Amino acid sequence: MKLQAVTFPNNIPPLLTVLIFLFLSFKTSTSFQNFLKRGSSLSVEDSSHLLTSPDKTFTCGFYSVGDENAYWFTSTRDRTVVWMANRDRPVNGQGSRVSLRRNGAMVLTDVDGTVIWMTNTTSTRADRAELLDSGNLVLKDMEGKILWQSFDFPTDTLLPSQYLTKNTKLVSRLGSGNFGSGYYTFYFDNDNVLRLIYDGPDTSSVYWPNPDWDVFQNERTKYNNSRIAVLDVMGNFSSSDRFHFSAIDMGFGIKRRLTIDYDGNLRLYSLNVMGSWMISWEALREKCNVHGICGRNGICVYTPEPKCSCPPGYEVTEPGNWNKVCKPKFNRTCSNTQKVKFIKLLHVDFYGYDLHYSTTTSMDYCMKFCSDDCQCEAFSYRLSGEGLCFTKSVLFNGKKTPNFPGSIYLKLPANFEVSEPASLVGTDLVCPPTVSKIVIGSSSMYETAVKRVRWVYLYGFAIAIGAIEVIFFVAGDGDEEETELKRFVREVETKIQCEEDSWIEDVADPRMNGKFSRNQVATLVRIGDGDEEETELKRFVRVVKTKIQCEEDSWIEDIADPRMNGKFNKNQVATLVRIGISCVKGDRSKRPKMDSVVQSMLE
């Protein structure tokens, strides 16, 4: 068991792991306390031994993963652990306990009394342990002064108002259900810049921000050695290296967490009213840019979803576990007598580990250079007109992308048979827990106020269409019982018929602060109207379809919101409108899936 934070449904009790849990609206008859007095303890065997924040958002206790002590969000559908005391040293499911000793130390002990974890507050005046509404587990003295806090020791998650500093870092988990320390880290580097790094068993490699660019090309600065970053309660993240971003649903009152997932991506999550996490920002749009995701010798390919593949002549060491690398099916020897051949993999490259780099080089020379070097496992040759040659000592961070202007040439024994042309068939790589995606984006979306307005507006339009799809589907439920949504639809229809418009403010998202077009909201809601008479929206769809077929583009300026003052991308508007039209097709089976919608928006 570990001490950690997690989120779980209302009716699921903590099991055999010691955790500190964070959760929302935990409804049960069990009585809760938000502090642990000096000389008291929490036992793993008693499911009622929990610490709960005053607003019932977070819970701390034992969580069964091994076992561990943690805390989590209360109202989420799954157990979302946000902090663990003993992530790499689980304790027994019986006899373990967390105690606030009389010497001032908070201690986690195993069944045999072995100390697994403890705070550095021995010989202090610590009077109580308390779980705050922020999700911070603290030790306080009798005057309320904080002597120790979990916010100073994050695991894989940063909560609002929790600082990331030069002395702290976020470390991913090993995998789904495995809370041990993984291979990906979000941290301040020695040059004062925030970075993501793969730190695996055999090698380490920085992959974000773009490792091919310098600090200034990545729009950062290294001349601020304060090394501090924070996510505020509104969904804004800011750092001393000038990196900043905002959640697409920026606003007050939303529960959020910034997590380095076990697939190596840094994501901001927002909790919706259904208790599900939604991605409201992520660092890397292209998953294959994460280093180490397919292990040594592995290649990340888009199918179109990112998957892992072993190159010709290699096989997976442990199916389903890409951390175990692709192993060669041949014996590689460093002998001048061994004849070799090269297999071309079009649009594939392996990042880093260059033995040799040269320009204005012919491919034949590059091939000979690799052939004569027993340490060379492959060479990369770029078709950019410059004759770029890179020989590789290690095949790592492999990626296939159509826009890569070159190929990798694998060195294999001449007598080893492989099929040509070589093809890469990917299998599933590790994926983060299932969540609903609001937007997949990069920090560049939020660089200027103009860009922020443009993207929020466009994505908001797409989200509105998605919301209407959900309303249609749910409202069409044949259940006789009138749900809250059905009552909403019935009441709105009545007000529309009576030509009342007060309902528009009622249904609009309060986070918009009244900044919306009443006509647009009314039009979107009326999409579901089954009246045979042609509505304004139906006419709009019919006219736009005709103009698209006739290859006209004058309609784009006509439909764009005048408040944007012409500052928008015409191709983006056209793409979103086409998506919108396809999402309201009468035949539901012909409407696009969300994955294809997101892909269209990213192209």
Long-range contacts (C-beta under 8 A, 24 or more apart in sequence): 1-44, 1-62, 1-63, 1-64, 1-65, 1-66, 1-67, 1-68, 1-69, 1-86, 1-90, 1-91, 1-92, 1-93, 1-96, 2-63, 2-65, 2-66, 2-67, 2-68, 2-69, 2-70, 2-84, 2-85, 2-86, 2-87, 2-89, 2-90, 2-91, 2-179, 3-60, 3-62, 3-68, 3-69, 3-70, 3-71, 3-83, 3-84, 3-85, 3-86, 3-98, 3-108, 3-117, 4-63, 4-68, 4-69, 4-70, 4-71, 4-72, 4-81, 4-82, 4-83, 4-84, 4-85, 4-87, 4-155, 4-179, 5-58, 5-59, 5-60, 5-70, 5-71, 5-72, 5-73, 5-80, 5-81, 5-82, 5-83, 5-84, 5-135, 5-157, 6-63, 6-70, 6-71, 6-72, 6-73, 6-79, 6-80, 6-81, 6-82, 7-72, 7-73, 7-74, 7-75, 7-76, 7-77, 7-78, 7-79, 7-80, 7-81, 7-82, 8-72, 8-74, 8-76, 8-78, 8-79, 9-77, 9-78, 9-275, 10-75, 12-79, 13-47, 14-47, 14-50, 14-61, 14-62, 14-63, 14-64, 15-62, 15-63, 15-64, 15-67, 15-93, 16-44, 16-62, 16-64, 16-67, 16-93, 16-94, 17-62, 17-63, 17-64, 17-65, 17-66, 17-67, 17-68, 17-69, 17-70, 17-90, 17-91, 17-93, 18-44, 18-61, 18-62, 18-63, 18-67, 18-68, 18-69, 18-70, 18-85, 18-86, 18-91, 18-96, 18-98, 18-108, 19-60, 19-61, 19-62, 19-63, 19-65, 19-68, 19-69, 19-70, 19-71, 19-72, 19-81, 19-84, 20-51, 20-58, 20-59, 20-60, 20-61, 20-69, 20-70, 20-71, 20-72, 20-83, 20-84, 20-85, 20-131, 20-137, 20-150, 21-50, 21-58, 21-59, 21-60, 21-61, 21-63, 21-70, 21-71, 21-72, 21-73, 21-74, 21-79, 21-81, 22-53, 22-57, 22-58, 22-59, 22-60, 22-71, 22-72, 22-73, 22-74, 22-80, 22-81, 22-82, 22-83, 22-135, 22-159, 23-56, 23-57, 23-58, 23-59, 23-72, 23-73, 23-74, 23-75, 23-76, 24-56, 24-57, 24-73, 24-74, 24-75, 24-76, 24-255, 24-271, 24-275, 25-56, 25-74, 25-75, 26-52, 26-56, 26-59, 26-74, 26-75, 32-56, 32-59, 34-130, 34-131, 35-128, 35-129, 35-130, 35-131, 36-98, 36-100, 36-106, 36-128, 36-129, 36-130, 37-100, 37-127, 37-128, 38-100, 38-101, 38-102, 38-104, 38-126, 38-127, 38-128, 39-100, 39-101, 39-102, 40-99, 40-100, 41-97, 41-98, 41-99, 41-100, 42-97, 42-98, 42-99, 43-96, 43-97, 44-91, 44-92, 44-93, 44-94, 44-95, 44-96, 44-97, 45-94, 45-95, 51-129, 51-130, 51-131, 51-137, 52-131, 53-131, 53-132, 53-133, 53-134, 53-135, 54-132, 54-133, 55-133, 57-133, 57-135, 57-255, 58-131, 58-133, 58-135, 59-131, 60-131, 60-137, 62-96, 62-98, 64-93, 65-90, 65-177, 65-178, 65-179, 66-90, 66-91, 66-179, 67-91, 67-92, 67-93, 67-96, 68-179, 69-98, 69-108, 69-117, 70-179, 71-131, 71-135, 71-137, 71-150, 73-255, 73-257, 73-271, 75-271, 75-275, 76-271, 76-275, 76-276, 76-277, 77-274, 77-275, 77-276, 78-433, 80-257, 80-277, 81-179, 82-135, 82-155, 82-157, 82-159, 82-257, 82-259, 83-135, 83-137, 83-150, 83-153, 83-154, 83-155, 83-157, 84-155, 84-179, 85-117, 86-116, 86-117, 87-155, 87-173, 87-179, 87-180, 87-181, 88-180, 88-181, 89-116, 89-117, 91-116, 100-126, 100-128, 100-129, 100-139, 104-139, 104-147, 106-139, 106-148, 119-148, 120-148, 121-147, 121-148, 134-159, 134-160, 134-161, 134-162, 135-159, 135-162, 136-162, 156-182, 156-259, 156-260, 156-261, 157-257, 157-258, 157-259, 157-260, 158-231, 158-257, 158-258, 158-259, 159-231, 159-256, 159-257, 159-258, 160-231, 160-232, 160-233, 160-256, 161-230, 161-231, 161-232, 161-233, 162-230, 162-231, 163-228, 163-229, 163-230, 164-188, 164-194, 164-228, 164-229, 164-230, 164-239, 165-227, 165-228, 165-229, 166-227, 166-228, 170-258, 170-259, 170-260, 170-266, 171-260, 172-260, 172-261, 172-262, 172-264, 173-261, 173-262, 174-262, 175-262, 175-430, 176-262, 176-430, 176-433, 178-262, 182-262, 183-264, 183-292, 183-323, 184-260, 184-261, 184-262, 184-264, 184-290, 184-292, 185-260, 186-260, 186-266, 188-227, 188-229, 188-241, 191-215, 191-222, 192-221, 192-222, 192-223, 192-224, 192-225, 192-226, 192-227, 192-240, 192-241, 193-218, 193-220, 193-222, 193-241, 194-220, 194-229, 194-239, 194-241, 194-243, 196-260, 196-264, 196-266, 196-283, 196-290, 198-264, 198-290, 198-291, 198-292, 200-292, 200-323, 202-296, 203-292, 203-296, 203-394, 203-396, 205-291, 205-292, 205-351, 205-352, 205-396, 205-397, 206-291, 207-264, 207-284, 207-289, 207-290, 207-291, 207-351, 207-397, 208-266, 208-283, 208-284, 208-289, 209-243, 211-351, 219-243, 219-447, 231-256, 231-258, 231-268, 235-268, 235-270, 235-280, 237-268, 237-281, 243-443, 244-443, 244-446, 245-281, 245-443, 245-445, 245-446, 246-281, 246-446, 246-452, 247-280, 247-281, 248-280, 248-281, 248-438, 248-439, 248-441, 248-455, 248-456, 248-459, 249-278, 249-280, 249-438, 249-511, 250-511, 251-511, 252-511, 256-280, 261-432, 262-430, 262-432, 263-287, 263-290, 263-293, 263-429, 263-430, 263-431, 263-432, 264-290, 264-291, 264-292, 264-293, 265-290, 265-432, 267-432, 269-435, 270-438, 272-436, 276-435, 276-436, 277-433, 277-435, 277-436, 278-435, 278-436, 278-437, 278-438, 279-435, 279-436, 279-437, 279-438, 279-439, 279-440, 280-438, 280-439, 281-439, 281-441, 282-440, 282-441, 282-442, 283-442, 283-443, 284-442, 285-440, 285-441, 285-442, 285-602, 286-401, 287-429, 288-399, 288-400, 288-401, 289-399, 291-351, 291-396, 291-397, 292-323, 292-396, 292-397, 293-322, 293-429, 293-430, 294-322, 294-326, 294-398, 294-429, 295-322, 295-323, 295-324, 295-325, 295-326, 296-325, 296-326, 296-394, 296-395, 296-396, 297-325, 297-326, 297-327, 297-328, 297-395, 297-396, 297-398, 298-322, 298-325, 298-326, 298-398, 299-345, 299-348, 299-398, 299-399, 299-400, 299-424, 300-398, 300-399, 300-400, 300-426, 300-429, 301-399, 301-400, 301-424, 301-426, 302-400, 302-401, 303-426, 304-599, 305-595, 306-426, 306-429, 307-426, 307-427, 307-428, 307-429, 308-426, 308-427, 308-428, 308-429, 309-424, 309-425, 309-426, 309-427, 311-343, 311-345, 311-348, 311-395, 311-398, 311-410, 311-422, 311-424, 312-343, 312-345, 312-410, 312-412, 312-418, 312-419, 312-422, 313-343, 313-410, 313-412, 313-416, 313-418, 316-427, 319-427, 322-429, 322-430, 329-416, 330-412, 330-413, 330-416, 331-413, 332-377, 332-413, 333-374, 334-374, 334-375, 335-374, 338-413, 338-414, 339-413, 339-414, 339-415, 340-371, 340-411, 340-412, 340-413, 340-414, 341-411, 341-412, 341-413, 341-414, 341-416, 342-367, 342-370, 342-371, 342-378, 342-379, 342-409, 342-410, 342-411, 342-412, 343-409, 343-410, 343-412, 343-418, 343-420, 343-422, 344-407, 344-408, 344-409, 344-421, 344-422, 345-400, 345-407, 345-408, 345-409, 345-410, 345-422, 345-424, 346-407, 346-421, 347-400, 347-401, 347-402, 347-403, 347-404, 347-406, 347-407, 348-398, 348-399, 348-400, 348-404, 348-407, 348-408, 348-424, 349-380, 349-398, 349-399, 349-404, 349-406, 349-408, 350-378, 350-380, 350-392, 350-394, 350-395, 350-396, 350-397, 350-398, 350-399, 350-408, 351-396, 351-397, 351-399, 352-394, 352-396, 352-397, 353-392, 353-393, 353-394, 353-395, 353-396, 354-390, 354-391, 354-392, 354-393, 355-391, 355-392, 355-393, 356-389, 356-390, 356-391, 357-388, 357-389, 357-390, 358-387, 358-388, 358-389, 359-386, 359-387, 359-388, 359-389, 360-386, 360-387, 361-387, 361-388, 361-389, 362-387, 363-389, 365-389, 366-391, 367-409, 370-409, 370-411, 371-411, 376-411, 377-410, 377-411, 378-408, 378-409, 378-410, 378-411, 379-408, 379-409, 379-411, 380-406, 380-407, 380-408, 380-409, 381-406, 381-407, 381-409, 382-406, 383-407, 400-424, 437-594, 437-598, 438-463, 440-598, 440-602, 450-567, 453-564, 453-567, 454-564, 454-567, 454-568, 454-569, 454-572, 457-561, 457-564, 457-568, 458-568, 458-572, 458-573, 458-576, 459-601, 461-576, 461-580, 462-576, 462-579, 462-580, 462-597, 462-601, 464-524, 465-524, 465-579, 465-580, 465-583, 465-584, 466-583, 466-594, 466-597, 468-524, 468-525, 468-527, 468-528, 468-583, 468-584, 469-583, 469-591, 471-528, 472-528, 472-588, 473-588, 475-528, 489-528, 492-525, 493-529, 496-522, 496-526, 496-529, 517-561, 527-584, 537-584, 541-581, 541-584, 544-577, 544-581, 545-581, 548-574, 548-578, 575-600, 575-601, 575-603, 576-601
